[in-house]
Amino acid sequence: MHLRNGREAKNGDPIVQLEGGKIVAFGVLYGAEPGNDHCNGNIAPIQPVPQYACLCDCLHIEDVKVLLAENGLDKRPAGL
């Protein structure tokens, strides 16, 4: 099981799900079974309550989108 950037995926990993270069979900991976990189597993939300924001530790979502695009992570790998 591998993530978009080729990193091995393991249950318990904190992940973000991308769609069209946008983050559409984030949380902890669970229920994924080896042998499949598509429609495999679930994302458990990790922030059910408001979180205090220390702005020096935050990025605007538009800036994250730019970072994804600059590193070629805004699109699925060819053939997948």
Residue pairs with C-beta under 8 A, 6 or more apart in sequence:
1 8
1 9
1 10
1 32
1 33
1 34
1 35
1 36
1 37
1 40
1 41
2 8
2 9
2 37
3 9
3 15
4 18
4 73
4 76
4 77
5 71
5 73
9 15
9 29
9 32
9 37
9 41
10 29
10 32
11 29
11 30
11 31
11 32
11 41
12 28
12 29
12 30
13 28
13 29
14 26
14 27
14 28
14 29
14 46
15 26
15 27
15 28
15 29
15 43
16 23
16 25
16 26
17 23
17 24
17 25
17 26
17 43
18 24
18 68
18 73
18 74
20 74
21 65
21 68
21 69
21 74
21 75
22 61
22 65
23 61
23 64
25 43
26 43
26 45
26 46
27 43
27 44
27 45
27 46
28 43
28 44
28 46
29 41
29 42
29 43
29 44
30 41
30 42
30 43
30 44
31 41
31 42
32 40
32 41
32 42
33 40
33 41
37 80
38 80
59 67
65 74
68 74
